[in-house]
């Protein structure tokens, strides 16, 4: 592999990435598939951190629609991210990749507390670090947690893993004439209300000049090519 464009990345996964065809629960085969993708990248020498959502286990909106307290719904989502984090950790370690789960909410029996300098040290030692429990605060999404953790660990890029090959002006599955964007500015994403990440996450990346690369993780060549600097997916930057 040629010289890498990115030395340290933060991979943002949706909880649904671990689910089977139903979109709910944790499917072991999907976990193993993602673990193999991460292992391939890690083997190149790239330092890899991961933030994962919980949409496969809990959708807070359903609770809110029934009158649930927002903070309670969000804390339940944070617990869901920890289940996903532990599942991915198991998949990675069975694949031979040393992994650490760090939680924004203290859970001593199952994960290390999140400490920025310790997280960076794990990455420097060649371990994959999975950040669980979001930011540890309600009212913030895992998109925002990804932007925050990437900024804290001084990642070179946030890679938003999707099942399409970039950002489009419409849903390409429903509209065959949808236009793909090769590159976007942060302000364009905000003004067009494109569903890249939520507005708080986009604003945080914009303030800290942190690029976001949206690509199809299920294309086995996309991420390796992106790391080598090829034009893949959609790049959101200044």
Secondary structure by P-SEA (a helix, b strand, c coil): cccccccbbbbbbccccccccccccccaaaaaaaaaaaaaaaaacbbbbbbbbccccccaaaaaaacccaaaaaaaaaaaaaaaaaaaaaaaaaabbbbbbbbccccccccccccaaaaaaaaaabbbbbbccccccccccaaaaaaaaaaaacccbbbbcccccccccccccccccbbbbccccaaaaaaaccccccaaaaaaaaaacbbbbbbcccccaaaaaaaacccccccccc
